[in-house]
Amino acid sequence: MRTCARLEELERDGLLRTLEPPTGLDLCSNDYLGLARHARVRRRLAQAVARLGVGSTGSRLLRGHRAAFGNVEERFAALKGTEAALYFGSGWAANLGVLSAFPQEGDLILSDELNHASLIDGMRLSKTRRVVYPHCDTAALRRILETEPCEGIRFVVTETLFSMDGDLAPLREIAQLQGQHDFELIVDEAHAVGVYGNRGSGLVEELGCEESVLMSINSAGKALGVSGAFACGPKWAIQQLIQSARPFVFSTAPPPALAEAISEALDILAEEPARRRRVRAHGRRFRDLAGLGPGDSPIVPVVLGTNRRALESAAQLRAEGYDVRAIRPPTVPKGTARLRVSLNADLQASEVEGAALCVRDQLEATE
């Protein structure tokens, strides 16, 4: 069968994906603040399940809505400094919902070339013309804005903290372009929420770009340690999502107990700012010891090139007790297979140092 032949080809090229449970020290999850394991979040979730039950039993527009959803949406909007927020069952669903609900025929989307697959699929569902600009290249973005015709609304779409490269979008420069070329800005803050900003709301807050953003998509399943995602923006935009975002309208609502757990995570986010300071310090220390250049994000890419090299290096690190996984195409561009080291606030300084030195040894061994 052609399917079997395709699997054999993937295995031959070092691209066959496998499911492996956690093992060793966590250096690959997105639990940047360690809240997925936090005793308060676990206790709040258990209490909420006892009170609210396991499932929501229907979509939010039918019987699936609960007061817990409205409460956590109000709290999250306050965190982001927006008028309103809407909770989706996953970041994927939120990105598909936002990007298929707002851009329309006749509009134009300008998309960073390293945007997440869920953003790309949302743009495809919108059936809006899309132009991809080179990664974080504001000069190229400016040229496109100046030369590409558009009869409708122009949208610029970017992640703020990029999930595979750990670098930051030039939001201030993009905001400056917005003052010269009229467009709406949609950002994916999935990996920045909880890590950046005085309140921990994300990079938009840290760089002071709130007024430039139409909509932001914000994960509750990464630094906040629970599940789902919030689309945040003006009240009219959230109302439009409730009317027309198909992943929201036609999906069974998440378990309402999750909303309670997220509320607890938001309490901890406000009460323990040292967690985000610590994980960013880990990012700086790891990069310095591994010889990877400056930066403070918890995502540290170690680009190795070939698929086999990435797989072998990941296996060696796991043998040393560090749970690091190989990232290969199509998740990253061909020829840029890598280790994606992901740090969290619960790591001890000695653990960060040990992992960084092991990565440095891997780099030196393959030079």
Salt bridges, closest charged atoms under 4 A:
GLU9 OE2 - ARG6 NH1 3.53
GLU20 OE1 - ARG318 NH2 3.60
ASP26 OD2 - ARG37 NH1 3.70
ASP31 OD2 - ARG37 NH1 3.22
GLU73 OE2 - ARG60 NH1 2.98
ASP112 OD1 - HIS135 ND1 2.87
ASP121 OD1 - ARG124 NH1 3.11
GLU146 OE2 - HIS181 NE2 3.86
GLU148 OE1 - ARG129 NH1 2.80
ASP165 OD1 - ARG338 NH1 3.38
ASP167 OD2 - HIS135 NE2 2.62
GLU189 OE2 - LYS80 NZ 2.87
GLU205 OE2 - ARG199 NH1 3.74
GLU206 OE1 - ARG280 NH1 2.99
GLU260 OE1 - ARG44 NH2 2.95
GLU260 OE2 - ARG51 NH2 2.80
GLU264 OE2 - ARG40 NE 2.81
GLU264 OE1 - ARG44 NH1 2.58
ASP267 OD1 - ARG75 NH2 2.85
GLU271 OE1 - ARG40 NH1 2.81
GLU272 OE2 - HIS38 NE2 3.76
GLU272 OE1 - ARG275 NE 2.62
ASP288 OD2 - ARG285 NH1 3.79
ASP296 OD2 - ARG280 NE 2.85
ASP296 OD2 - ARG284 NH1 3.67
ASP323 OD1 - ARG325 NE 2.68
ASP346 OD2 - ARG37 NH2 3.19
ASP346 OD1 - ARG275 NH1 3.40
